[in-house]
């Protein structure tokens, strides 16, 4: 591969390097998606269908901007993640409550959509590793999978809190425990890094969902009854600080070399 080809490949590296800072911001983004989505659908009274309609517009616009970008932009990437999470919150609630298939039915339906997306991605590209996203087809699969994972996470969080009976605090602790197990597996085993990434990516979403519900739901339901708009504004501020002070750089593709930007 010549230098020009490698530079082109590098230019397509528009997803961040997977570091501790990535996971910190990811949890904050998923919590913001829960409180922000609930602010629109519940506090403002838009409902789930209107909420989905509202959030699908910026999500589509941001994914389009992400696809057209020539390099990694941390603010653009995380804005797209937040938009996917906001949409996912309303979409999961629509499946669970408006359609009436319940938390179990909603979780299973969205899980099936997620698995089909990953299977089609693997069939088309031969891998679902995020380090190999170096063309528009792979990037399209990536954002579809991201959106389904954010929707699935909300449904799983609600299922754990309500059907399994963990409550909001118990659900958050449960998902923290699962993430610790994945971290130990990453450090001490040879389990597929691709599997561990997607498992952690999915599980950070219900962690954010249960933590967000713990903060904003009424006290009689087991929450702290903090204002949803206030929590959302605080999370936006926290994410902004993280993007300023924590390392944010593009992940490298196998064989890619650094070029000046």
C-alpha positions in Angstrom: 0.0 0.0 0.0 1.5 3.3 -1.0 1.5 6.5 1.1 -1.4 8.0 -0.7 -3.6 5.0 -0.1 -2.7 5.0 3.6 -3.5 8.6 3.9 -6.9 8.0 2.3 -7.5 5.2 4.8 -6.5 7.4 7.7 -8.9 10.0 6.5 -11.7 7.5 7.0 -10.9 7.0 10.6 -13.8 8.9 11.9 -14.5 7.0 15.1 -12.6 7.7 18.3 -9.9 5.5 19.8 -11.4 3.2 22.4 -9.9 4.4 25.7 -11.1 5.1 29.3 -12.2 8.6 28.3 -14.3 7.0 25.5 -16.3 5.0 28.0 -16.7 7.9 30.5 -18.2 10.1 27.8 -20.3 7.2 26.5 -21.9 6.7 29.9 -22.6 10.4 30.2 -24.1 10.5 26.7 -26.4 7.5 27.4 -27.6 9.1 30.6 -28.2 12.3 28.8 -30.2 10.4 26.2 -32.4 9.0 28.9 -33.1 12.2 30.7 -33.3 14.3 27.5 -35.7 11.9 25.8 -37.9 11.8 28.9 -37.8 15.6 29.1 -39.4 15.7 25.6 -41.8 12.8 25.9 -42.9 13.2 29.5 -42.0 16.6 31.0 -43.0 18.5 27.9 -45.8 16.0 27.1 -44.9 15.3 23.5 -45.3 11.6 23.8 -43.2 8.9 22.3 -44.3 9.1 18.6 -43.7 12.9 18.5 -40.5 12.4 20.4 -39.2 10.0 17.8 -40.3 12.3 15.0 -38.4 15.2 16.7 -35.2 13.4 17.3 -35.0 11.5 13.9 -34.4 14.8 12.1 -31.2 15.9 13.9 -30.1 12.2 14.0 -30.4 11.9 10.2 -28.7 15.3 9.7 -25.8 14.4 12.1 -25.2 11.0 10.5 -25.1 12.7 7.1 -22.6 15.2 8.4 -20.5 12.4 9.9 -20.6 10.5 6.6 -19.4 13.6 4.7 -16.7 14.5 7.1 -13.1 13.8 5.9 -11.7 13.1 9.4 -12.6 12.6 13.0 -14.4 15.5 14.7 -15.0 14.7 18.4 -17.9 17.1 18.9 -19.7 15.9 15.7 -19.2 12.2 16.7 -20.5 12.6 20.2 -23.4 14.8 19.1 -24.4 12.0 16.8 -24.2 9.5 19.6 -26.4 11.7 21.8 -28.9 12.1 19.0 -29.0 8.3 18.5 -29.5 7.9 22.3 -32.3 10.5 22.4 -34.1 8.8 19.5 -33.5 5.4 21.1 -35.1 6.4 24.3 -38.3 7.5 22.7 -38.3 4.5 20.2 -37.8 2.0 23.0 -40.6 3.5 25.0 -42.8 3.5 21.9 -42.1 -0.3 21.4 -42.6 -1.1 25.1 -45.6 1.1 26.0 -47.4 2.5 22.9 -47.4 -0.7 20.9 -48.1 -2.6 24.1 -45.6 -5.5 23.7 -44.1 -4.8 27.1 -40.6 -4.5 28.3 -39.8 -8.1 27.5 -41.3 -8.0 24.0 -39.7 -4.7 23.3 -36.3 -5.9 24.4 -36.5 -9.1 22.4 -37.7 -7.3 19.2 -34.9 -4.6 19.4 -32.3 -7.3 20.2 -33.3 -9.2 17.1 -32.9 -6.0 15.0 -29.5 -5.4 16.5 -28.3 -9.0 15.8 -29.6 -8.9 12.3 -27.8 -5.6 11.6 -24.5 -7.0 13.0 -25.0 -10.3 11.0 -25.6 -8.3 7.7 -22.6 -6.1 8.5 -20.4 -9.2 9.0 -21.8 -10.9 5.9 -21.2 -7.8 3.7 -17.8 -6.7 5.1 -16.3 -9.8 6.8 -15.9 -8.1 10.1 -17.8 -5.9 12.5 -14.6 -4.5 14.2 -14.9 -0.7 14.5 -11.1 -0.4 13.7 -11.9 -1.5 10.1 -14.5 1.2 9.3 -12.7 2.6 6.2 -15.6 3.0 3.7 -19.1 4.4 3.6 -20.8 1.0 3.6 -19.1 0.0 6.9 -19.9 3.4 8.3 -23.6 3.0 7.4 -23.8 -0.3 9.2 -22.0 1.2 12.1 -24.5 4.0 12.7 -27.5 1.6 12.2 -26.0 -0.7 14.8 -25.3 2.2 17.1 -28.9 3.4 16.9 -30.3 -0.1 17.6 -27.9 -0.5 20.5 -29.0 2.7 22.0 -32.7 1.7 21.6 -32.0 -1.8 23.0 -30.2 -0.3 26.0 -33.2 1.7 27.0 -35.5 -1.4 26.8 -33.0 -3.5 28.7 -32.8 -0.9 31.4 -36.5 -0.7 31.8 -36.8 -4.5 31.8 -34.2 -4.8 34.5 -35.8 -2.1 36.7 -39.4 -3.1 36.3 -39.8 -6.7 35.2 -36.7 -8.2 36.9 -37.5 -6.1 40.0 -34.1 -4.6 40.5 -35.3 -1.1 40.7 -33.3 1.9 39.4 -30.4 1.7 41.9 -30.2 -2.1 41.7 -30.3 -2.0 37.9 -27.5 0.5 37.8 -25.4 -1.7 40.1 -26.2 -4.8 38.1 -25.0 -3.3 34.9 -21.9 -1.9 36.5 -21.2 -5.4 37.7 -21.6 -6.8 34.2 -19.2 -4.1 32.8 -16.6 -5.0 35.4 -16.9 -8.7 34.3 -16.2 -7.5 30.7 -13.3 -5.4 31.8 -11.7 -8.4 33.7 -12.3 -10.6 30.6 -10.6 -8.0 28.5 -7.6 -7.8 30.8 -7.2 -11.5 31.6 -8.5 -13.5 28.7 -8.3 -13.8 24.9 -12.0 -13.5 24.3 -12.7 -11.7 21.1 -12.1 -7.9 21.5 -14.8 -7.3 18.9 -17.4 -9.2 21.0 -16.2 -7.4 24.2 -16.5 -4.0 22.6 -20.1 -4.5 21.4 -21.1 -6.1 24.6 -19.7 -3.2 26.6 -21.2 -0.7 24.1 -24.7 -2.2 24.5 -24.4 -2.5 28.3 -23.3 1.1 28.9 -26.7 2.2 27.5 -28.9 0.4 30.1 -26.5 1.7 32.8 -27.1 5.2 31.6 -30.9 4.5 31.4 -31.2 3.1 34.9 -28.9 5.9 36.3 -30.9 8.5 34.6 -34.2 7.1 35.9 -32.6 6.9 39.4 -31.9 10.6 39.2 -35.2 11.9 37.7 -38.0 9.5 38.6 -40.3 10.3 41.6 -39.2 9.3 45.1 -42.2 6.9 45.4 -40.9 5.0 42.4 -37.4 4.8 43.8 -35.8 7.8 42.2 -34.4 11.1 43.5 -37.0 13.3 41.7 -34.5 15.7 40.3 -35.7 17.9 37.4 -35.1 16.2 34.0 -34.1 19.4 32.2 -31.7 20.3 35.0 -30.0 16.9 34.9 -29.8 17.1 31.1 -28.2 20.5 31.2 -25.7 19.3 33.8 -24.8 16.3 31.6 -24.3 18.5 28.6 -21.9 20.6 30.6 -20.1 17.6 31.9 -19.7 16.2 28.4 -18.4 19.5 27.1 -15.8 19.6 29.8 -14.8 16.0 29.0 -14.3 16.8 25.4 -12.1 19.7 26.3 -9.9 18.0 28.9 -9.9 14.3 28.0 -7.9 12.9 25.1 -10.0 12.6 21.9 -8.3 11.2 18.8 -9.3 9.1 15.9 -8.8 5.4 16.2 -6.3 3.9 13.7 -7.0 1.2 11.2 -4.7 -1.8 10.9 -1.7 -0.7 8.8 -2.6 3.0 8.8 0.0 5.6 9.5 -0.3 9.0 11.2 -0.4 12.0 8.8 -0.4 15.6 9.6 -3.8 17.3 9.8 
